[in-house]
Amino acid sequence: MAEAFARVLADDVINPFSAGSRPSGEVNPKAVAAMGELDVDMSTHHSKSLEQFLMTPFEYVITMGCGDECPWIPAVHHVDWDLPDPSDMPMEEFRKVRDLIREKVKELAGEIRKTNG
């Protein structure tokens, strides 16, 4: 969801890549549905492994509550948003996490725009 929001809300300052430590190859159907409610199509997205990006330098690496379990990805800035994993939540709670992610993406984009002048 964060990658999709970044593409929609901040494509001028963020070139997002999303990955996980245990990808299934497909995006949670609840995420596709929740994002579809906001007219963001994630039907063609698929989950990717962090292994793909271990040697890619990034400006920002954003983690979402994985704490010590996150592998190290080279980056100038490391930020943990400490969000709950919504995958097993009822849809109402899932939407709340989706909305938190949207706000975090907006905040990050604003910080980057401010920094870049």
Phi and psi restraints in degrees (range 20) as a CNS / XPLOR table:
assign (resid 1 and name C) (resid 2 and name N)
       (resid 2 and name CA) (resid 2 and name C) 1.0 -63.2 20.0 2
assign (resid 2 and name N) (resid 2 and name CA)
       (resid 2 and name C) (resid 3 and name N) 1.0 -42.8 20.0 2
assign (resid 2 and name C) (resid 3 and name N)
       (resid 3 and name CA) (resid 3 and name C) 1.0 -61.0 20.0 2
assign (resid 3 and name N) (resid 3 and name CA)
       (resid 3 and name C) (resid 4 and name N) 1.0 -45.2 20.0 2
assign (resid 3 and name C) (resid 4 and name N)
       (resid 4 and name CA) (resid 4 and name C) 1.0 -63.3 20.0 2
assign (resid 4 and name N) (resid 4 and name CA)
       (resid 4 and name C) (resid 5 and name N) 1.0 -44.1 20.0 2
assign (resid 4 and name C) (resid 5 and name N)
       (resid 5 and name CA) (resid 5 and name C) 1.0 -61.9 20.0 2
assign (resid 5 and name N) (resid 5 and name CA)
       (resid 5 and name C) (resid 6 and name N) 1.0 -41.6 20.0 2
assign (resid 5 and name C) (resid 6 and name N)
       (resid 6 and name CA) (resid 6 and name C) 1.0 -62.5 20.0 2
assign (resid 6 and name N) (resid 6 and name CA)
       (resid 6 and name C) (resid 7 and name N) 1.0 -39.6 20.0 2
assign (resid 6 and name C) (resid 7 and name N)
       (resid 7 and name CA) (resid 7 and name C) 1.0 -65.5 20.0 2
assign (resid 7 and name N) (resid 7 and name CA)
       (resid 7 and name C) (resid 8 and name N) 1.0 -35.4 20.0 2
assign (resid 7 and name C) (resid 8 and name N)
       (resid 8 and name CA) (resid 8 and name C) 1.0 -83.8 20.0 2
assign (resid 8 and name N) (resid 8 and name CA)
       (resid 8 and name C) (resid 9 and name N) 1.0 -40.8 20.0 2
assign (resid 8 and name C) (resid 9 and name N)
       (resid 9 and name CA) (resid 9 and name C) 1.0 -99.8 20.0 2
assign (resid 9 and name N) (resid 9 and name CA)
       (resid 9 and name C) (resid 10 and name N) 1.0 -17.3 20.0 2
assign (resid 9 and name C) (resid 10 and name N)
       (resid 10 and name CA) (resid 10 and name C) 1.0 -146.4 20.0 2
assign (resid 10 and name N) (resid 10 and name CA)
       (resid 10 and name C) (resid 11 and name N) 1.0 32.4 20.0 2
assign (resid 10 and name C) (resid 11 and name N)
       (resid 11 and name CA) (resid 11 and name C) 1.0 -65.7 20.0 2
assign (resid 11 and name N) (resid 11 and name CA)
       (resid 11 and name C) (resid 12 and name N) 1.0 -11.7 20.0 2
assign (resid 11 and name C) (resid 12 and name N)
       (resid 12 and name CA) (resid 12 and name C) 1.0 -78.6 20.0 2
assign (resid 12 and name N) (resid 12 and name CA)
       (resid 12 and name C) (resid 13 and name N) 1.0 -19.8 20.0 2
assign (resid 12 and name C) (resid 13 and name N)
       (resid 13 and name CA) (resid 13 and name C) 1.0 -132.0 20.0 2
assign (resid 13 and name N) (resid 13 and name CA)
       (resid 13 and name C) (resid 14 and name N) 1.0 -9.5 20.0 2
assign (resid 13 and name C) (resid 14 and name N)
       (resid 14 and name CA) (resid 14 and name C) 1.0 -127.8 20.0 2
assign (resid 14 and name N) (resid 14 and name CA)
       (resid 14 and name C) (resid 15 and name N) 1.0 127.6 20.0 2
assign (resid 14 and name C) (resid 15 and name N)
       (resid 15 and name CA) (resid 15 and name C) 1.0 -110.2 20.0 2
assign (resid 15 and name N) (resid 15 and name CA)
       (resid 15 and name C) (resid 16 and name N) 1.0 90.2 20.0 2
assign (resid 15 and name C) (resid 16 and name N)
       (resid 16 and name CA) (resid 16 and name C) 1.0 -81.9 20.0 2
assign (resid 16 and name N) (resid 16 and name CA)
       (resid 16 and name C) (resid 17 and name N) 1.0 148.2 20.0 2
assign (resid 16 and name C) (resid 17 and name N)
       (resid 17 and name CA) (resid 17 and name C) 1.0 -134.5 20.0 2
assign (resid 17 and name N) (resid 17 and name CA)
       (resid 17 and name C) (resid 18 and name N) 1.0 128.9 20.0 2
assign (resid 17 and name C) (resid 18 and name N)
       (resid 18 and name CA) (resid 18 and name C) 1.0 -116.0 20.0 2
assign (resid 18 and name N) (resid 18 and name CA)
       (resid 18 and name C) (resid 19 and name N) 1.0 137.9 20.0 2
assign (resid 18 and name C) (resid 19 and name N)
       (resid 19 and name CA) (resid 19 and name C) 1.0 -154.8 20.0 2
assign (resid 19 and name N) (resid 19 and name CA)
       (resid 19 and name C) (resid 20 and name N) 1.0 163.5 20.0 2
assign (resid 19 and name C) (resid 20 and name N)
       (resid 20 and name CA) (resid 20 and name C) 1.0 -135.7 20.0 2
assign (resid 20 and name N) (resid 20 and name CA)
       (resid 20 and name C) (resid 21 and name N) 1.0 167.5 20.0 2
assign (resid 20 and name C) (resid 21 and name N)
       (resid 21 and name CA) (resid 21 and name C) 1.0 -79.5 20.0 2
assign (resid 21 and name N) (resid 21 and name CA)
       (resid 21 and name C) (resid 22 and name N) 1.0 -22.6 20.0 2
assign (resid 21 and name C) (resid 22 and name N)
       (resid 22 and name CA) (resid 22 and name C) 1.0 -136.7 20.0 2
assign (resid 22 and name N) (resid 22 and name CA)
       (resid 22 and name C) (resid 23 and name N) 1.0 68.7 20.0 2
assign (resid 22 and name C) (resid 23 and name N)
       (resid 23 and name CA) (resid 23 and name C) 1.0 -71.0 20.0 2
assign (resid 23 and name N) (resid 23 and name CA)
       (resid 23 and name C) (resid 24 and name N) 1.0 145.0 20.0 2
assign (resid 23 and name C) (resid 24 and name N)
       (resid 24 and name CA) (resid 24 and name C) 1.0 -96.9 20.0 2
assign (resid 24 and name N) (resid 24 and name CA)
       (resid 24 and name C) (resid 25 and name N) 1.0 -12.7 20.0 2
assign (resid 24 and name C) (resid 25 and name N)
       (resid 25 and name CA) (resid 25 and name C) 1.0 96.5 20.0 2
assign (resid 25 and name N) (resid 25 and name CA)
       (resid 25 and name C) (resid 26 and name N) 1.0 -16.5 20.0 2
assign (resid 25 and name C) (resid 26 and name N)
       (resid 26 and name CA) (resid 26 and name C) 1.0 -131.4 20.0 2
assign (resid 26 and name N) (resid 26 and name CA)
       (resid 26 and name C) (resid 27 and name N) 1.0 155.9 20.0 2
assign (resid 26 and name C) (resid 27 and name N)
       (resid 27 and name CA) (resid 27 and name C) 1.0 -86.0 20.0 2
assign (resid 27 and name N) (resid 27 and name CA)
       (resid 27 and name C) (resid 28 and name N) 1.0 141.0 20.0 2
assign (resid 27 and name C) (resid 28 and name N)
       (resid 28 and name CA) (resid 28 and name C) 1.0 -50.8 20.0 2
assign (resid 28 and name N) (resid 28 and name CA)
       (resid 28 and name C) (resid 29 and name N) 1.0 126.3 20.0 2
assign (resid 28 and name C) (resid 29 and name N)
       (resid 29 and name CA) (resid 29 and name C) 1.0 -57.4 20.0 2
assign (resid 29 and name N) (resid 29 and name CA)
       (resid 29 and name C) (resid 30 and name N) 1.0 -29.7 20.0 2
assign (resid 29 and name C) (resid 30 and name N)
       (resid 30 and name CA) (resid 30 and name C) 1.0 -66.1 20.0 2
assign (resid 30 and name N) (resid 30 and name CA)
       (resid 30 and name C) (resid 31 and name N) 1.0 -35.5 20.0 2
assign (resid 30 and name C) (resid 31 and name N)
       (resid 31 and name CA) (resid 31 and name C) 1.0 -66.5 20.0 2
assign (resid 31 and name N) (resid 31 and name CA)
       (resid 31 and name C) (resid 32 and name N) 1.0 -42.8 20.0 2
assign (resid 31 and name C) (resid 32 and name N)
       (resid 32 and name CA) (resid 32 and name C) 1.0 -60.9 20.0 2
assign (resid 32 and name N) (resid 32 and name CA)
       (resid 32 and name C) (resid 33 and name N) 1.0 -44.8 20.0 2
assign (resid 32 and name C) (resid 33 and name N)
       (resid 33 and name CA) (resid 33 and name C) 1.0 -66.4 20.0 2
assign (resid 33 and name N) (resid 33 and name CA)
       (resid 33 and name C) (resid 34 and name N) 1.0 -45.2 20.0 2
assign (resid 33 and name C) (resid 34 and name N)
       (resid 34 and name CA) (resid 34 and name C) 1.0 -64.1 20.0 2
assign (resid 34 and name N) (resid 34 and name CA)
       (resid 34 and name C) (resid 35 and name N) 1.0 -40.1 20.0 2
assign (resid 34 and name C) (resid 35 and name N)
       (resid 35 and name CA) (resid 35 and name C) 1.0 -72.1 20.0 2
assign (resid 35 and name N) (resid 35 and name CA)
       (resid 35 and name C) (resid 36 and name N) 1.0 -34.6 20.0 2
assign (resid 35 and name C) (resid 36 and name N)
       (resid 36 and name CA) (resid 36 and name C) 1.0 -60.2 20.0 2
assign (resid 36 and name N) (resid 36 and name CA)
       (resid 36 and name C) (resid 37 and name N) 1.0 -32.1 20.0 2
assign (resid 36 and name C) (resid 37 and name N)
       (resid 37 and name CA) (resid 37 and name C) 1.0 -61.4 20.0 2
assign (resid 37 and name N) (resid 37 and name CA)
       (resid 37 and name C) (resid 38 and name N) 1.0 -23.8 20.0 2
assign (resid 37 and name C) (resid 38 and name N)
       (resid 38 and name CA) (resid 38 and name C) 1.0 -104.1 20.0 2
assign (resid 38 and name N) (resid 38 and name CA)
       (resid 38 and name C) (resid 39 and name N) 1.0 16.6 20.0 2
assign (resid 38 and name C) (resid 39 and name N)
       (resid 39 and name CA) (resid 39 and name C) 1.0 60.9 20.0 2
assign (resid 39 and name N) (resid 39 and name CA)
       (resid 39 and name C) (resid 40 and name N) 1.0 33.5 20.0 2
assign (resid 39 and name C) (resid 40 and name N)
       (resid 40 and name CA) (resid 40 and name C) 1.0 -111.5 20.0 2
assign (resid 40 and name N) (resid 40 and name CA)
       (resid 40 and name C) (resid 41 and name N) 1.0 114.1 20.0 2
assign (resid 40 and name C) (resid 41 and name N)
       (resid 41 and name CA) (resid 41 and name C) 1.0 -86.5 20.0 2
assign (resid 41 and name N) (resid 41 and name CA)
       (resid 41 and name C) (resid 42 and name N) 1.0 116.4 20.0 2
assign (resid 41 and name C) (resid 42 and name N)
       (resid 42 and name CA) (resid 42 and name C) 1.0 -114.3 20.0 2
assign (resid 42 and name N) (resid 42 and name CA)
       (resid 42 and name C) (resid 43 and name N) 1.0 15.7 20.0 2
assign (resid 42 and name C) (resid 43 and name N)
       (resid 43 and name CA) (resid 43 and name C) 1.0 -64.8 20.0 2
assign (resid 43 and name N) (resid 43 and name CA)
       (resid 43 and name C) (resid 44 and name N) 1.0 -23.0 20.0 2
assign (resid 43 and name C) (resid 44 and name N)
       (resid 44 and name CA) (resid 44 and name C) 1.0 -99.1 20.0 2
assign (resid 44 and name N) (resid 44 and name CA)
       (resid 44 and name C) (resid 45 and name N) 1.0 -0.4 20.0 2
assign (resid 44 and name C) (resid 45 and name N)
       (resid 45 and name CA) (resid 45 and name C) 1.0 -75.0 20.0 2
assign (resid 45 and name N) (resid 45 and name CA)
       (resid 45 and name C) (resid 46 and name N) 1.0 154.9 20.0 2
assign (resid 45 and name C) (resid 46 and name N)
       (resid 46 and name CA) (resid 46 and name C) 1.0 -141.0 20.0 2
assign (resid 46 and name N) (resid 46 and name CA)
       (resid 46 and name C) (resid 47 and name N) 1.0 155.0 20.0 2
assign (resid 46 and name C) (resid 47 and name N)
       (resid 47 and name CA) (resid 47 and name C) 1.0 -78.6 20.0 2
assign (resid 47 and name N) (resid 47 and name CA)
       (resid 47 and name C) (resid 48 and name N) 1.0 146.3 20.0 2
assign (resid 47 and name C) (resid 48 and name N)
       (resid 48 and name CA) (resid 48 and name C) 1.0 -125.0 20.0 2
assign (resid 48 and name N) (resid 48 and name CA)
       (resid 48 and name C) (resid 49 and name N) 1.0 157.2 20.0 2
assign (resid 48 and name C) (resid 49 and name N)
       (resid 49 and name CA) (resid 49 and name C) 1.0 -90.0 20.0 2
assign (resid 49 and name N) (resid 49 and name CA)
       (resid 49 and name C) (resid 50 and name N) 1.0 144.8 20.0 2
assign (resid 49 and name C) (resid 50 and name N)
       (resid 50 and name CA) (resid 50 and name C) 1.0 -59.6 20.0 2
assign (resid 50 and name N) (resid 50 and name CA)
       (resid 50 and name C) (resid 51 and name N) 1.0 -27.5 20.0 2
assign (resid 50 and name C) (resid 51 and name N)
       (resid 51 and name CA) (resid 51 and name C) 1.0 -54.1 20.0 2
assign (resid 51 and name N) (resid 51 and name CA)
       (resid 51 and name C) (resid 52 and name N) 1.0 -31.3 20.0 2
assign (resid 51 and name C) (resid 52 and name N)
       (resid 52 and name CA) (resid 52 and name C) 1.0 -63.4 20.0 2
assign (resid 52 and name N) (resid 52 and name CA)
       (resid 52 and name C) (resid 53 and name N) 1.0 -23.4 20.0 2
assign (resid 52 and name C) (resid 53 and name N)
       (resid 53 and name CA) (resid 53 and name C) 1.0 -117.2 20.0 2
assign (resid 53 and name N) (resid 53 and name CA)
       (resid 53 and name C) (resid 54 and name N) 1.0 7.4 20.0 2
assign (resid 53 and name C) (resid 54 and name N)
       (resid 54 and name CA) (resid 54 and name C) 1.0 -60.1 20.0 2
assign (resid 54 and name N) (resid 54 and name CA)
       (resid 54 and name C) (resid 55 and name N) 1.0 -29.5 20.0 2
assign (resid 54 and name C) (resid 55 and name N)
       (resid 55 and name CA) (resid 55 and name C) 1.0 -106.0 20.0 2
assign (resid 55 and name N) (resid 55 and name CA)
       (resid 55 and name C) (resid 56 and name N) 1.0 10.2 20.0 2
assign (resid 55 and name C) (resid 56 and name N)
       (resid 56 and name CA) (resid 56 and name C) 1.0 -94.8 20.0 2
assign (resid 56 and name N) (resid 56 and name CA)
       (resid 56 and name C) (resid 57 and name N) 1.0 120.6 20.0 2
assign (resid 56 and name C) (resid 57 and name N)
       (resid 57 and name CA) (resid 57 and name C) 1.0 -76.7 20.0 2
assign (resid 57 and name N) (resid 57 and name CA)
       (resid 57 and name C) (resid 58 and name N) 1.0 135.7 20.0 2
assign (resid 57 and name C) (resid 58 and name N)
       (resid 58 and name CA) (resid 58 and name C) 1.0 -123.0 20.0 2
assign (resid 58 and name N) (resid 58 and name CA)
       (resid 58 and name C) (resid 59 and name N) 1.0 154.7 20.0 2
assign (resid 58 and name C) (resid 59 and name N)
       (resid 59 and name CA) (resid 59 and name C) 1.0 -72.9 20.0 2
assign (resid 59 and name N) (resid 59 and name CA)
       (resid 59 and name C) (resid 60 and name N) 1.0 -47.1 20.0 2
assign (resid 59 and name C) (resid 60 and name N)
       (resid 60 and name CA) (resid 60 and name C) 1.0 -127.4 20.0 2
assign (resid 60 and name N) (resid 60 and name CA)
       (resid 60 and name C) (resid 61 and name N) 1.0 136.9 20.0 2
assign (resid 60 and name C) (resid 61 and name N)
       (resid 61 and name CA) (resid 61 and name C) 1.0 -120.8 20.0 2
assign (resid 61 and name N) (resid 61 and name CA)
       (resid 61 and name C) (resid 62 and name N) 1.0 120.0 20.0 2
assign (resid 61 and name C) (resid 62 and name N)
       (resid 62 and name CA) (resid 62 and name C) 1.0 -107.6 20.0 2
assign (resid 62 and name N) (resid 62 and name CA)
       (resid 62 and name C) (resid 63 and name N) 1.0 124.5 20.0 2
assign (resid 62 and name C) (resid 63 and name N)
       (resid 63 and name CA) (resid 63 and name C) 1.0 -108.1 20.0 2
assign (resid 63 and name N) (resid 63 and name CA)
       (resid 63 and name C) (resid 64 and name N) 1.0 159.2 20.0 2
assign (resid 63 and name C) (resid 64 and name N)
       (resid 64 and name CA) (resid 64 and name C) 1.0 -125.4 20.0 2
assign (resid 64 and name N) (resid 64 and name CA)
       (resid 64 and name C) (resid 65 and name N) 1.0 69.0 20.0 2
assign (resid 64 and name C) (resid 65 and name N)
       (resid 65 and name CA) (resid 65 and name C) 1.0 82.6 20.0 2
assign (resid 65 and name N) (resid 65 and name CA)
       (resid 65 and name C) (resid 66 and name N) 1.0 21.0 20.0 2
assign (resid 65 and name C) (resid 66 and name N)
       (resid 66 and name CA) (resid 66 and name C) 1.0 -89.3 20.0 2
assign (resid 66 and name N) (resid 66 and name CA)
       (resid 66 and name C) (resid 67 and name N) 1.0 -10.2 20.0 2
assign (resid 66 and name C) (resid 67 and name N)
       (resid 67 and name CA) (resid 67 and name C) 1.0 56.8 20.0 2
assign (resid 67 and name N) (resid 67 and name CA)
       (resid 67 and name C) (resid 68 and name N) 1.0 -128.8 20.0 2
assign (resid 67 and name C) (resid 68 and name N)
       (resid 68 and name CA) (resid 68 and name C) 1.0 -74.1 20.0 2
assign (resid 68 and name N) (resid 68 and name CA)
       (resid 68 and name C) (resid 69 and name N) 1.0 -10.1 20.0 2
assign (resid 68 and name C) (resid 69 and name N)
       (resid 69 and name CA) (resid 69 and name C) 1.0 -78.8 20.0 2
assign (resid 69 and name N) (resid 69 and name CA)
       (resid 69 and name C) (resid 70 and name N) 1.0 -11.7 20.0 2
assign (resid 69 and name C) (resid 70 and name N)
       (resid 70 and name CA) (resid 70 and name C) 1.0 -76.0 20.0 2
assign (resid 70 and name N) (resid 70 and name CA)
       (resid 70 and name C) (resid 71 and name N) 1.0 130.0 20.0 2
assign (resid 70 and name C) (resid 71 and name N)
       (resid 71 and name CA) (resid 71 and name C) 1.0 -70.0 20.0 2
assign (resid 71 and name N) (resid 71 and name CA)
       (resid 71 and name C) (resid 72 and name N) 1.0 157.3 20.0 2
assign (resid 71 and name C) (resid 72 and name N)
       (resid 72 and name CA) (resid 72 and name C) 1.0 -78.8 20.0 2
assign (resid 72 and name N) (resid 72 and name CA)
       (resid 72 and name C) (resid 73 and name N) 1.0 125.8 20.0 2
assign (resid 72 and name C) (resid 73 and name N)
       (resid 73 and name CA) (resid 73 and name C) 1.0 -118.0 20.0 2
assign (resid 73 and name N) (resid 73 and name CA)
       (resid 73 and name C) (resid 74 and name N) 1.0 127.8 20.0 2
assign (resid 73 and name C) (resid 74 and name N)
       (resid 74 and name CA) (resid 74 and name C) 1.0 -59.4 20.0 2
assign (resid 74 and name N) (resid 74 and name CA)
       (resid 74 and name C) (resid 75 and name N) 1.0 132.0 20.0 2
assign (resid 74 and name C) (resid 75 and name N)
       (resid 75 and name CA) (resid 75 and name C) 1.0 -163.3 20.0 2
assign (resid 75 and name N) (resid 75 and name CA)
       (resid 75 and name C) (resid 76 and name N) 1.0 155.7 20.0 2
assign (resid 75 and name C) (resid 76 and name N)
       (resid 76 and name CA) (resid 76 and name C) 1.0 -72.4 20.0 2
assign (resid 76 and name N) (resid 76 and name CA)
       (resid 76 and name C) (resid 77 and name N) 1.0 -40.9 20.0 2
assign (resid 76 and name C) (resid 77 and name N)
       (resid 77 and name CA) (resid 77 and name C) 1.0 -124.8 20.0 2
assign (resid 77 and name N) (resid 77 and name CA)
       (resid 77 and name C) (resid 78 and name N) 1.0 132.1 20.0 2
assign (resid 77 and name C) (resid 78 and name N)
       (resid 78 and name CA) (resid 78 and name C) 1.0 -116.4 20.0 2
assign (resid 78 and name N) (resid 78 and name CA)
       (resid 78 and name C) (resid 79 and name N) 1.0 125.3 20.0 2
assign (resid 78 and name C) (resid 79 and name N)
       (resid 79 and name CA) (resid 79 and name C) 1.0 -132.5 20.0 2
assign (resid 79 and name N) (resid 79 and name CA)
       (resid 79 and name C) (resid 80 and name N) 1.0 132.5 20.0 2
assign (resid 79 and name C) (resid 80 and name N)
       (resid 80 and name CA) (resid 80 and name C) 1.0 -109.2 20.0 2
assign (resid 80 and name N) (resid 80 and name CA)
       (resid 80 and name C) (resid 81 and name N) 1.0 121.1 20.0 2
assign (resid 80 and name C) (resid 81 and name N)
       (resid 81 and name CA) (resid 81 and name C) 1.0 -82.1 20.0 2
assign (resid 81 and name N) (resid 81 and name CA)
       (resid 81 and name C) (resid 82 and name N) 1.0 -9.1 20.0 2
assign (resid 81 and name C) (resid 82 and name N)
       (resid 82 and name CA) (resid 82 and name C) 1.0 46.3 20.0 2
assign (resid 82 and name N) (resid 82 and name CA)
       (resid 82 and name C) (resid 83 and name N) 1.0 55.6 20.0 2
assign (resid 82 and name C) (resid 83 and name N)
       (resid 83 and name CA) (resid 83 and name C) 1.0 -101.6 20.0 2
assign (resid 83 and name N) (resid 83 and name CA)
       (resid 83 and name C) (resid 84 and name N) 1.0 148.0 20.0 2
assign (resid 83 and name C) (resid 84 and name N)
       (resid 84 and name CA) (resid 84 and name C) 1.0 -70.7 20.0 2
assign (resid 84 and name N) (resid 84 and name CA)
       (resid 84 and name C) (resid 85 and name N) 1.0 151.4 20.0 2
assign (resid 84 and name C) (resid 85 and name N)
       (resid 85 and name CA) (resid 85 and name C) 1.0 -77.0 20.0 2
assign (resid 85 and name N) (resid 85 and name CA)
       (resid 85 and name C) (resid 86 and name N) 1.0 115.1 20.0 2
assign (resid 85 and name C) (resid 86 and name N)
       (resid 86 and name CA) (resid 86 and name C) 1.0 -84.9 20.0 2
assign (resid 86 and name N) (resid 86 and name CA)
       (resid 86 and name C) (resid 87 and name N) 1.0 -2.6 20.0 2
assign (resid 86 and name C) (resid 87 and name N)
       (resid 87 and name CA) (resid 87 and name C) 1.0 -53.3 20.0 2
assign (resid 87 and name N) (resid 87 and name CA)
       (resid 87 and name C) (resid 88 and name N) 1.0 -35.8 20.0 2
assign (resid 87 and name C) (resid 88 and name N)
       (resid 88 and name CA) (resid 88 and name C) 1.0 -103.5 20.0 2
assign (resid 88 and name N) (resid 88 and name CA)
       (resid 88 and name C) (resid 89 and name N) 1.0 11.3 20.0 2
assign (resid 88 and name C) (resid 89 and name N)
       (resid 89 and name CA) (resid 89 and name C) 1.0 -82.3 20.0 2
assign (resid 89 and name N) (resid 89 and name CA)
       (resid 89 and name C) (resid 90 and name N) 1.0 153.1 20.0 2
assign (resid 89 and name C) (resid 90 and name N)
       (resid 90 and name CA) (resid 90 and name C) 1.0 -61.5 20.0 2
assign (resid 90 and name N) (resid 90 and name CA)
       (resid 90 and name C) (resid 91 and name N) 1.0 155.9 20.0 2
assign (resid 90 and name C) (resid 91 and name N)
       (resid 91 and name CA) (resid 91 and name C) 1.0 -55.2 20.0 2
assign (resid 91 and name N) (resid 91 and name CA)
       (resid 91 and name C) (resid 92 and name N) 1.0 -37.5 20.0 2
assign (resid 91 and name C) (resid 92 and name N)
       (resid 92 and name CA) (resid 92 and name C) 1.0 -60.1 20.0 2
assign (resid 92 and name N) (resid 92 and name CA)
       (resid 92 and name C) (resid 93 and name N) 1.0 -44.4 20.0 2
assign (resid 92 and name C) (resid 93 and name N)
       (resid 93 and name CA) (resid 93 and name C) 1.0 -72.1 20.0 2
assign (resid 93 and name N) (resid 93 and name CA)
       (resid 93 and name C) (resid 94 and name N) 1.0 -36.2 20.0 2
assign (resid 93 and name C) (resid 94 and name N)
       (resid 94 and name CA) (resid 94 and name C) 1.0 -57.2 20.0 2
assign (resid 94 and name N) (resid 94 and name CA)
       (resid 94 and name C) (resid 95 and name N) 1.0 -44.3 20.0 2
assign (resid 94 and name C) (resid 95 and name N)
       (resid 95 and name CA) (resid 95 and name C) 1.0 -61.0 20.0 2
assign (resid 95 and name N) (resid 95 and name CA)
       (resid 95 and name C) (resid 96 and name N) 1.0 -36.8 20.0 2
assign (resid 95 and name C) (resid 96 and name N)
       (resid 96 and name CA) (resid 96 and name C) 1.0 -63.3 20.0 2
assign (resid 96 and name N) (resid 96 and name CA)
       (resid 96 and name C) (resid 97 and name N) 1.0 -41.7 20.0 2
assign (resid 96 and name C) (resid 97 and name N)
       (resid 97 and name CA) (resid 97 and name C) 1.0 -67.4 20.0 2
assign (resid 97 and name N) (resid 97 and name CA)
       (resid 97 and name C) (resid 98 and name N) 1.0 -41.8 20.0 2
assign (resid 97 and name C) (resid 98 and name N)
       (resid 98 and name CA) (resid 98 and name C) 1.0 -54.2 20.0 2
assign (resid 98 and name N) (resid 98 and name CA)
       (resid 98 and name C) (resid 99 and name N) 1.0 -46.2 20.0 2
assign (resid 98 and name C) (resid 99 and name N)
       (resid 99 and name CA) (resid 99 and name C) 1.0 -66.8 20.0 2
assign (resid 99 and name N) (resid 99 and name CA)
       (resid 99 and name C) (resid 100 and name N) 1.0 -35.7 20.0 2
assign (resid 99 and name C) (resid 100 and name N)
       (resid 100 and name CA) (resid 100 and name C) 1.0 -63.4 20.0 2
assign (resid 100 and name N) (resid 100 and name CA)
       (resid 100 and name C) (resid 101 and name N) 1.0 -42.0 20.0 2
assign (resid 100 and name C) (resid 101 and name N)
       (resid 101 and name CA) (resid 101 and name C) 1.0 -62.7 20.0 2
assign (resid 101 and name N) (resid 101 and name CA)
       (resid 101 and name C) (resid 102 and name N) 1.0 -43.4 20.0 2
assign (resid 101 and name C) (resid 102 and name N)
       (resid 102 and name CA) (resid 102 and name C) 1.0 -57.7 20.0 2
assign (resid 102 and name N) (resid 102 and name CA)
       (resid 102 and name C) (resid 103 and name N) 1.0 -45.1 20.0 2
assign (resid 102 and name C) (resid 103 and name N)
       (resid 103 and name CA) (resid 103 and name C) 1.0 -65.3 20.0 2
assign (resid 103 and name N) (resid 103 and name CA)
       (resid 103 and name C) (resid 104 and name N) 1.0 -40.3 20.0 2
assign (resid 103 and name C) (resid 104 and name N)
       (resid 104 and name CA) (resid 104 and name C) 1.0 -63.6 20.0 2
assign (resid 104 and name N) (resid 104 and name CA)
       (resid 104 and name C) (resid 105 and name N) 1.0 -40.5 20.0 2
assign (resid 104 and name C) (resid 105 and name N)
       (resid 105 and name CA) (resid 105 and name C) 1.0 -64.1 20.0 2
assign (resid 105 and name N) (resid 105 and name CA)
       (resid 105 and name C) (resid 106 and name N) 1.0 -43.4 20.0 2
assign (resid 105 and name C) (resid 106 and name N)
       (resid 106 and name CA) (resid 106 and name C) 1.0 -59.9 20.0 2
assign (resid 106 and name N) (resid 106 and name CA)
       (resid 106 and name C) (resid 107 and name N) 1.0 -44.5 20.0 2
assign (resid 106 and name C) (resid 107 and name N)
       (resid 107 and name CA) (resid 107 and name C) 1.0 -62.5 20.0 2
assign (resid 107 and name N) (resid 107 and name CA)
       (resid 107 and name C) (resid 108 and name N) 1.0 -45.4 20.0 2
assign (resid 107 and name C) (resid 108 and name N)
       (resid 108 and name CA) (resid 108 and name C) 1.0 -62.0 20.0 2
assign (resid 108 and name N) (resid 108 and name CA)
       (resid 108 and name C) (resid 109 and name N) 1.0 -45.3 20.0 2
assign (resid 108 and name C) (resid 109 and name N)
       (resid 109 and name CA) (resid 109 and name C) 1.0 -60.5 20.0 2
assign (resid 109 and name N) (resid 109 and name CA)
       (resid 109 and name C) (resid 110 and name N) 1.0 -40.9 20.0 2
assign (resid 109 and name C) (resid 110 and name N)
       (resid 110 and name CA) (resid 110 and name C) 1.0 -62.6 20.0 2
assign (resid 110 and name N) (resid 110 and name CA)
       (resid 110 and name C) (resid 111 and name N) 1.0 -42.4 20.0 2
assign (resid 110 and name C) (resid 111 and name N)
       (resid 111 and name CA) (resid 111 and name C) 1.0 -63.5 20.0 2
assign (resid 111 and name N) (resid 111 and name CA)
       (resid 111 and name C) (resid 112 and name N) 1.0 -42.2 20.0 2
assign (resid 111 and name C) (resid 112 and name N)
       (resid 112 and name CA) (resid 112 and name C) 1.0 -66.6 20.0 2
assign (resid 112 and name N) (resid 112 and name CA)
       (resid 112 and name C) (resid 113 and name N) 1.0 -43.5 20.0 2
assign (resid 112 and name C) (resid 113 and name N)
       (resid 113 and name CA) (resid 113 and name C) 1.0 -59.7 20.0 2
assign (resid 113 and name N) (resid 113 and name CA)
       (resid 113 and name C) (resid 114 and name N) 1.0 -42.9 20.0 2
assign (resid 113 and name C) (resid 114 and name N)
       (resid 114 and name CA) (resid 114 and name C) 1.0 -63.7 20.0 2
assign (resid 114 and name N) (resid 114 and name CA)
       (resid 114 and name C) (resid 115 and name N) 1.0 -43.3 20.0 2
assign (resid 114 and name C) (resid 115 and name N)
       (resid 115 and name CA) (resid 115 and name C) 1.0 -65.6 20.0 2
assign (resid 115 and name N) (resid 115 and name CA)
       (resid 115 and name C) (resid 116 and name N) 1.0 -39.6 20.0 2
assign (resid 115 and name C) (resid 116 and name N)
       (resid 116 and name CA) (resid 116 and name C) 1.0 -82.1 20.0 2
assign (resid 116 and name N) (resid 116 and name CA)
       (resid 116 and name C) (resid 117 and name N) 1.0 -5.4 20.0 2
